[in-house]
């Protein structure tokens, strides 16, 4: 599978608890944290819900 690089660019402060848990599931704990993950349908769905907080690039 192809990989994508996800970077947290906006703070999760004042966001619903569900969004905070989704970010934690993606492995993004701190600002500017970057993770390289497989582009599975589950990950892509989480990224789609968090697109206002993260930046996505192909790796």
PyMOL Python script that loads the backbone (N, CA, C, O; Angstrom):
from pymol import cmd

cmd.read_pdbstr("""\
ATOM      1  N   UNK A   1       0.842  -1.185   0.000  1.00  0.00           N
ATOM      2  CA  UNK A   1       0.000   0.000   0.000  1.00  0.00           C
ATOM      3  C   UNK A   1       0.882   1.241   0.000  1.00  0.00           C
ATOM      4  O   UNK A   1       2.042   1.199   0.409  1.00  0.00           O
ATOM      5  N   UNK A   2       0.313   2.334  -0.463  1.00  0.00           N
ATOM      6  CA  UNK A   2       1.092   3.556  -0.448  1.00  0.00           C
ATOM      7  C   UNK A   2       1.028   4.186   0.938  1.00  0.00           C
ATOM      8  O   UNK A   2       0.114   3.919   1.718  1.00  0.00           O
ATOM      9  N   UNK A   3       2.006   5.018   1.225  1.00  0.00           N
ATOM     10  CA  UNK A   3       2.083   5.669   2.528  1.00  0.00           C
ATOM     11  C   UNK A   3       1.745   7.140   2.383  1.00  0.00           C
ATOM     12  O   UNK A   3       1.979   7.749   1.338  1.00  0.00           O
ATOM     13  N   UNK A   4       1.189   7.703   3.451  1.00  0.00           N
ATOM     14  CA  UNK A   4       0.937   9.137   3.499  1.00  0.00           C
ATOM     15  C   UNK A   4       1.586   9.704   4.750  1.00  0.00           C
ATOM     16  O   UNK A   4       1.748   9.004   5.749  1.00  0.00           O
ATOM     17  N   UNK A   5       1.953  10.968   4.687  1.00  0.00           N
ATOM     18  CA  UNK A   5       2.553  11.658   5.818  1.00  0.00           C
ATOM     19  C   UNK A   5       1.515  12.649   6.348  1.00  0.00           C
ATOM     20  O   UNK A   5       1.037  13.507   5.605  1.00  0.00           O
ATOM     21  N   UNK A   6       1.168  12.529   7.627  1.00  0.00           N
ATOM     22  CA  UNK A   6       0.145  13.370   8.259  1.00  0.00           C
ATOM     23  C   UNK A   6       0.830  14.259   9.292  1.00  0.00           C
ATOM     24  O   UNK A   6       1.585  13.768  10.131  1.00  0.00           O
ATOM     25  N   UNK A   7       0.569  15.571   9.235  1.00  0.00           N
ATOM     26  CA  UNK A   7       1.154  16.525  10.170  1.00  0.00           C
ATOM     27  C   UNK A   7       0.044  17.318  10.839  1.00  0.00           C
ATOM     28  O   UNK A   7      -0.852  17.827  10.165  1.00  0.00           O
ATOM     29  N   UNK A   8       0.098  17.428  12.165  1.00  0.00           N
ATOM     30  CA  UNK A   8      -0.876  18.219  12.916  1.00  0.00           C
ATOM     31  C   UNK A   8      -0.479  19.683  12.825  1.00  0.00           C
ATOM     32  O   UNK A   8       0.596  20.056  13.295  1.00  0.00           O
ATOM     33  N   UNK A   9      -1.331  20.531  12.223  1.00  0.00           N
ATOM     34  CA  UNK A   9      -0.981  21.935  12.018  1.00  0.00           C
ATOM     35  C   UNK A   9      -1.835  22.892  12.847  1.00  0.00           C
ATOM     36  O   UNK A   9      -1.477  24.061  12.993  1.00  0.00           O
ATOM     37  N   UNK A  10      -2.952  22.419  13.391  1.00  0.00           N
ATOM     38  CA  UNK A  10      -3.785  23.256  14.252  1.00  0.00           C
ATOM     39  C   UNK A  10      -4.018  22.542  15.574  1.00  0.00           C
ATOM     40  O   UNK A  10      -4.034  21.313  15.638  1.00  0.00           O
ATOM     41  N   UNK A  11      -4.196  23.315  16.608  1.00  0.00           N
ATOM     42  CA  UNK A  11      -4.339  22.768  17.947  1.00  0.00           C
ATOM     43  C   UNK A  11      -5.703  22.111  18.155  1.00  0.00           C
ATOM     44  O   UNK A  11      -6.714  22.624  17.676  1.00  0.00           O
ATOM     45  N   UNK A  12      -5.740  20.980  18.866  1.00  0.00           N
ATOM     46  CA  UNK A  12      -7.017  20.342  19.182  1.00  0.00           C
ATOM     47  C   UNK A  12      -7.713  20.939  20.407  1.00  0.00           C
ATOM     48  O   UNK A  12      -8.756  20.440  20.829  1.00  0.00           O
ATOM     49  N   UNK A  13      -7.149  21.993  20.975  1.00  0.00           N
ATOM     50  CA  UNK A  13      -7.792  22.652  22.123  1.00  0.00           C
ATOM     51  C   UNK A  13      -9.138  23.217  21.665  1.00  0.00           C
ATOM     52  O   UNK A  13      -9.251  23.743  20.558  1.00  0.00           O
ATOM     53  N   UNK A  14     -10.137  23.109  22.505  1.00  0.00           N
ATOM     54  CA  UNK A  14     -11.508  23.550  22.216  1.00  0.00           C
ATOM     55  C   UNK A  14     -12.160  22.763  21.082  1.00  0.00           C
ATOM     56  O   UNK A  14     -13.058  23.273  20.411  1.00  0.00           O
ATOM     57  N   UNK A  15     -11.726  21.548  20.866  1.00  0.00           N
ATOM     58  CA  UNK A  15     -12.347  20.659  19.894  1.00  0.00           C
ATOM     59  C   UNK A  15     -13.112  19.585  20.662  1.00  0.00           C
ATOM     60  O   UNK A  15     -12.784  19.311  21.817  1.00  0.00           O
ATOM     61  N   UNK A  16     -14.114  18.977  20.052  1.00  0.00           N
ATOM     62  CA  UNK A  16     -14.859  17.910  20.729  1.00  0.00           C
ATOM     63  C   UNK A  16     -13.944  16.735  21.104  1.00  0.00           C
ATOM     64  O   UNK A  16     -12.931  16.490  20.450  1.00  0.00           O
ATOM     65  N   UNK A  17     -14.312  16.032  22.143  1.00  0.00           N
ATOM     66  CA  UNK A  17     -13.518  14.904  22.644  1.00  0.00           C
ATOM     67  C   UNK A  17     -13.327  13.835  21.568  1.00  0.00           C
ATOM     68  O   UNK A  17     -12.279  13.191  21.512  1.00  0.00           O
ATOM     69  N   UNK A  18     -14.312  13.649  20.735  1.00  0.00           N
ATOM     70  CA  UNK A  18     -14.225  12.649  19.662  1.00  0.00           C
ATOM     71  C   UNK A  18     -13.085  12.984  18.697  1.00  0.00           C
ATOM     72  O   UNK A  18     -12.365  12.089  18.254  1.00  0.00           O
ATOM     73  N   UNK A  19     -12.920  14.270  18.369  1.00  0.00           N
ATOM     74  CA  UNK A  19     -11.835  14.679  17.478  1.00  0.00           C
ATOM     75  C   UNK A  19     -10.484  14.493  18.158  1.00  0.00           C
ATOM     76  O   UNK A  19      -9.519  14.087  17.510  1.00  0.00           O
ATOM     77  N   UNK A  20     -10.403  14.782  19.441  1.00  0.00           N
ATOM     78  CA  UNK A  20      -9.148  14.591  20.176  1.00  0.00           C
ATOM     79  C   UNK A  20      -8.748  13.111  20.183  1.00  0.00           C
ATOM     80  O   UNK A  20      -7.573  12.779  20.026  1.00  0.00           O
ATOM     81  N   UNK A  21      -9.735  12.228  20.366  1.00  0.00           N
ATOM     82  CA  UNK A  21      -9.444  10.790  20.371  1.00  0.00           C
ATOM     83  C   UNK A  21      -9.022  10.308  18.984  1.00  0.00           C
ATOM     84  O   UNK A  21      -8.174   9.424  18.865  1.00  0.00           O
ATOM     85  N   UNK A  22      -9.605  10.883  17.947  1.00  0.00           N
ATOM     86  CA  UNK A  22      -9.214  10.510  16.589  1.00  0.00           C
ATOM     87  C   UNK A  22      -7.773  10.909  16.324  1.00  0.00           C
ATOM     88  O   UNK A  22      -7.022  10.140  15.725  1.00  0.00           O
ATOM     89  N   UNK A  23      -7.371  12.099  16.758  1.00  0.00           N
ATOM     90  CA  UNK A  23      -5.989  12.536  16.594  1.00  0.00           C
ATOM     91  C   UNK A  23      -5.038  11.627  17.361  1.00  0.00           C
ATOM     92  O   UNK A  23      -3.954  11.303  16.878  1.00  0.00           O
ATOM     93  N   UNK A  24      -5.450  11.218  18.559  1.00  0.00           N
ATOM     94  CA  UNK A  24      -4.612  10.318  19.351  1.00  0.00           C
ATOM     95  C   UNK A  24      -4.483   8.964  18.648  1.00  0.00           C
ATOM     96  O   UNK A  24      -3.415   8.353  18.670  1.00  0.00           O
ATOM     97  N   UNK A  25      -5.557   8.500  18.031  1.00  0.00           N
ATOM     98  CA  UNK A  25      -5.515   7.235  17.299  1.00  0.00           C
ATOM     99  C   UNK A  25      -4.594   7.330  16.082  1.00  0.00           C
ATOM    100  O   UNK A  25      -3.984   6.338  15.682  1.00  0.00           O
ATOM    101  N   UNK A  26      -4.495   8.513  15.502  1.00  0.00           N
ATOM    102  CA  UNK A  26      -3.578   8.718  14.381  1.00  0.00           C
ATOM    103  C   UNK A  26      -2.139   8.874  14.859  1.00  0.00           C
ATOM    104  O   UNK A  26      -1.212   8.838  14.050  1.00  0.00           O
ATOM    105  N   UNK A  27      -1.943   9.048  16.166  1.00  0.00           N
ATOM    106  CA  UNK A  27      -0.596   9.189  16.716  1.00  0.00           C
ATOM    107  C   UNK A  27      -0.089  10.605  16.716  1.00  0.00           C
ATOM    108  O   UNK A  27       1.119  10.831  16.779  1.00  0.00           O
ATOM    109  N   UNK A  28      -1.006  11.582  16.647  1.00  0.00           N
ATOM    110  CA  UNK A  28      -0.614  12.989  16.623  1.00  0.00           C
ATOM    111  C   UNK A  28      -0.911  13.603  17.985  1.00  0.00           C
ATOM    112  O   UNK A  28      -2.051  13.960  18.281  1.00  0.00           O
ATOM    113  N   UNK A  29       0.127  13.723  18.811  1.00  0.00           N
ATOM    114  CA  UNK A  29      -0.058  14.208  20.172  1.00  0.00           C
ATOM    115  C   UNK A  29       0.262  15.684  20.322  1.00  0.00           C
ATOM    116  O   UNK A  29      -0.406  16.382  21.086  1.00  0.00           O
ATOM    117  N   UNK A  30       1.263  16.171  19.614  1.00  0.00           N
ATOM    118  CA  UNK A  30       1.733  17.547  19.780  1.00  0.00           C
ATOM    119  C   UNK A  30       1.641  18.296  18.460  1.00  0.00           C
ATOM    120  O   UNK A  30       1.515  17.691  17.395  1.00  0.00           O
ATOM    121  N   UNK A  31       1.704  19.604  18.541  1.00  0.00           N
ATOM    122  CA  UNK A  31       1.702  20.440  17.346  1.00  0.00           C
ATOM    123  C   UNK A  31       2.910  20.096  16.475  1.00  0.00           C
ATOM    124  O   UNK A  31       3.993  19.814  16.988  1.00  0.00           O
ATOM    125  N   UNK A  32       2.720  20.121  15.180  1.00  0.00           N
ATOM    126  CA  UNK A  32       3.744  19.819  14.182  1.00  0.00           C
ATOM    127  C   UNK A  32       4.261  18.386  14.268  1.00  0.00           C
ATOM    128  O   UNK A  32       5.304  18.072  13.695  1.00  0.00           O
ATOM    129  N   UNK A  33       3.552  17.521  14.971  1.00  0.00           N
ATOM    130  CA  UNK A  33       3.917  16.109  15.005  1.00  0.00           C
ATOM    131  C   UNK A  33       3.588  15.503  13.643  1.00  0.00           C
ATOM    132  O   UNK A  33       2.547  15.800  13.058  1.00  0.00           O
ATOM    133  N   UNK A  34       4.471  14.662  13.151  1.00  0.00           N
ATOM    134  CA  UNK A  34       4.292  14.039  11.839  1.00  0.00           C
ATOM    135  C   UNK A  34       4.355  12.531  11.985  1.00  0.00           C
ATOM    136  O   UNK A  34       5.200  11.998  12.703  1.00  0.00           O
ATOM    137  N   UNK A  35       3.445  11.848  11.292  1.00  0.00           N
ATOM    138  CA  UNK A  35       3.430  10.385  11.271  1.00  0.00           C
ATOM    139  C   UNK A  35       3.337   9.927   9.828  1.00  0.00           C
ATOM    140  O   UNK A  35       2.652  10.539   9.008  1.00  0.00           O
ATOM    141  N   UNK A  36       4.025   8.859   9.534  1.00  0.00           N
ATOM    142  CA  UNK A  36       3.932   8.246   8.212  1.00  0.00           C
ATOM    143  C   UNK A  36       3.180   6.939   8.392  1.00  0.00           C
ATOM    144  O   UNK A  36       3.638   6.043   9.101  1.00  0.00           O
ATOM    145  N   UNK A  37       2.017   6.831   7.744  1.00  0.00           N
ATOM    146  CA  UNK A  37       1.145   5.674   7.933  1.00  0.00           C
ATOM    147  C   UNK A  37       0.719   5.121   6.573  1.00  0.00           C
ATOM    148  O   UNK A  37       0.798   5.803   5.551  1.00  0.00           O
ATOM    149  N   UNK A  38       0.265   3.865   6.592  1.00  0.00           N
ATOM    150  CA  UNK A  38      -0.294   3.245   5.389  1.00  0.00           C
ATOM    151  C   UNK A  38      -1.636   3.904   5.067  1.00  0.00           C
ATOM    152  O   UNK A  38      -2.386   4.267   5.973  1.00  0.00           O
ATOM    153  N   UNK A  39      -1.930   4.054   3.799  1.00  0.00           N
ATOM    154  CA  UNK A  39      -3.168   4.702   3.361  1.00  0.00           C
ATOM    155  C   UNK A  39      -4.293   3.669   3.270  1.00  0.00           C
ATOM    156  O   UNK A  39      -4.743   3.330   2.175  1.00  0.00           O
ATOM    157  N   UNK A  40      -4.743   3.173   4.421  1.00  0.00           N
ATOM    158  CA  UNK A  40      -5.859   2.226   4.451  1.00  0.00           C
ATOM    159  C   UNK A  40      -7.171   3.007   4.462  1.00  0.00           C
ATOM    160  O   UNK A  40      -7.169   4.198   4.774  1.00  0.00           O
ATOM    161  N   UNK A  41      -8.279   2.369   4.132  1.00  0.00           N
ATOM    162  CA  UNK A  41      -9.566   3.079   4.165  1.00  0.00           C
ATOM    163  C   UNK A  41      -9.900   3.650   5.547  1.00  0.00           C
ATOM    164  O   UNK A  41     -10.515   4.711   5.650  1.00  0.00           O
ATOM    165  N   UNK A  42      -9.495   2.946   6.604  1.00  0.00           N
ATOM    166  CA  UNK A  42      -9.771   3.437   7.955  1.00  0.00           C
ATOM    167  C   UNK A  42      -8.996   4.717   8.242  1.00  0.00           C
ATOM    168  O   UNK A  42      -9.551   5.674   8.782  1.00  0.00           O
ATOM    169  N   UNK A  43      -7.721   4.736   7.884  1.00  0.00           N
ATOM    170  CA  UNK A  43      -6.882   5.912   8.112  1.00  0.00           C
ATOM    171  C   UNK A  43      -7.375   7.077   7.258  1.00  0.00           C
ATOM    172  O   UNK A  43      -7.452   8.208   7.739  1.00  0.00           O
ATOM    173  N   UNK A  44      -7.709   6.810   6.001  1.00  0.00           N
ATOM    174  CA  UNK A  44      -8.186   7.873   5.121  1.00  0.00           C
ATOM    175  C   UNK A  44      -9.497   8.473   5.633  1.00  0.00           C
ATOM    176  O   UNK A  44      -9.731   9.672   5.475  1.00  0.00           O
ATOM    177  N   UNK A  45     -10.345   7.656   6.240  1.00  0.00           N
ATOM    178  CA  UNK A  45     -11.587   8.167   6.829  1.00  0.00           C
ATOM    179  C   UNK A  45     -11.311   9.075   8.008  1.00  0.00           C
ATOM    180  O   UNK A  45     -11.957  10.111   8.163  1.00  0.00           O
ATOM    181  N   UNK A  46     -10.339   8.688   8.856  1.00  0.00           N
ATOM    182  CA  UNK A  46      -9.980   9.537   9.993  1.00  0.00           C
ATOM    183  C   UNK A  46      -9.382  10.851   9.518  1.00  0.00           C
ATOM    184  O   UNK A  46      -9.672  11.909  10.076  1.00  0.00           O
ATOM    185  N   UNK A  47      -8.545  10.783   8.488  1.00  0.00           N
ATOM    186  CA  UNK A  47      -7.918  11.996   7.950  1.00  0.00           C
ATOM    187  C   UNK A  47      -8.980  12.906   7.346  1.00  0.00           C
ATOM    188  O   UNK A  47      -8.903  14.126   7.492  1.00  0.00           O
ATOM    189  N   UNK A  48      -9.963  12.332   6.675  1.00  0.00           N
ATOM    190  CA  UNK A  48     -11.019  13.137   6.071  1.00  0.00           C
ATOM    191  C   UNK A  48     -11.797  13.902   7.146  1.00  0.00           C
ATOM    192  O   UNK A  48     -12.190  15.046   6.923  1.00  0.00           O
ATOM    193  N   UNK A  49     -12.019  13.284   8.300  1.00  0.00           N
ATOM    194  CA  UNK A  49     -12.727  13.956   9.391  1.00  0.00           C
ATOM    195  C   UNK A  49     -11.876  15.030  10.070  1.00  0.00           C
ATOM    196  O   UNK A  49     -12.411  15.960  10.674  1.00  0.00           O
ATOM    197  N   UNK A  50     -10.550  14.900   9.968  1.00  0.00           N
ATOM    198  CA  UNK A  50      -9.632  15.834  10.632  1.00  0.00           C
ATOM    199  C   UNK A  50      -8.963  16.787   9.644  1.00  0.00           C
ATOM    200  O   UNK A  50      -7.957  17.408   9.986  1.00  0.00           O
ATOM    201  N   UNK A  51      -9.498  16.921   8.423  1.00  0.00           N
ATOM    202  CA  UNK A  51      -8.804  17.688   7.398  1.00  0.00           C
ATOM    203  C   UNK A  51      -8.647  19.163   7.750  1.00  0.00           C
ATOM    204  O   UNK A  51      -7.819  19.839   7.139  1.00  0.00           O
ATOM    205  N   UNK A  52      -9.404  19.686   8.704  1.00  0.00           N
ATOM    206  CA  UNK A  52      -9.263  21.081   9.124  1.00  0.00           C
ATOM    207  C   UNK A  52      -8.142  21.250  10.151  1.00  0.00           C
ATOM    208  O   UNK A  52      -7.784  22.378  10.490  1.00  0.00           O
ATOM    209  N   UNK A  53      -7.585  20.145  10.649  1.00  0.00           N
ATOM    210  CA  UNK A  53      -6.515  20.205  11.651  1.00  0.00           C
ATOM    211  C   UNK A  53      -5.191  19.660  11.150  1.00  0.00           C
ATOM    212  O   UNK A  53      -4.153  19.933  11.754  1.00  0.00           O
ATOM    213  N   UNK A  54      -5.192  18.903  10.074  1.00  0.00           N
ATOM    214  CA  UNK A  54      -3.968  18.234   9.632  1.00  0.00           C
ATOM    215  C   UNK A  54      -3.613  18.603   8.199  1.00  0.00           C
ATOM    216  O   UNK A  54      -4.440  19.098   7.434  1.00  0.00           O
ATOM    217  N   UNK A  55      -2.350  18.343   7.863  1.00  0.00           N
ATOM    218  CA  UNK A  55      -1.874  18.490   6.492  1.00  0.00           C
ATOM    219  C   UNK A  55      -1.421  17.107   6.038  1.00  0.00           C
ATOM    220  O   UNK A  55      -0.738  16.399   6.779  1.00  0.00           O
ATOM    221  N   UNK A  56      -1.802  16.723   4.820  1.00  0.00           N
ATOM    222  CA  UNK A  56      -1.528  15.383   4.308  1.00  0.00           C
ATOM    223  C   UNK A  56      -0.662  15.488   3.053  1.00  0.00           C
ATOM    224  O   UNK A  56      -0.941  16.286   2.158  1.00  0.00           O
ATOM    225  N   UNK A  57       0.395  14.667   3.002  1.00  0.00           N
ATOM    226  CA  UNK A  57       1.266  14.599   1.846  1.00  0.00           C
ATOM    227  C   UNK A  57       1.497  13.139   1.507  1.00  0.00           C
ATOM    228  O   UNK A  57       1.399  12.273   2.376  1.00  0.00           O
ATOM    229  N   UNK A  58       1.804  12.863   0.246  1.00  0.00           N
ATOM    230  CA  UNK A  58       2.195  11.510  -0.125  1.00  0.00           C
ATOM    231  C   UNK A  58       3.648  11.293   0.263  1.00  0.00           C
ATOM    232  O   UNK A  58       4.475  12.194   0.129  1.00  0.00           O
ATOM    233  N   UNK A  59       3.951  10.110   0.738  1.00  0.00           N
ATOM    234  CA  UNK A  59       5.329   9.823   1.154  1.00  0.00           C
ATOM    235  C   UNK A  59       6.017   8.948   0.144  1.00  0.00           C
ATOM    236  O   UNK A  59       7.185   8.600   0.323  1.00  0.00           O
TER     237      UNK A  59
END
""", "prot")
cmd.dss("prot")
cmd.show_as("cartoon", "prot")
cmd.util.cbc("prot")
cmd.orient("prot")
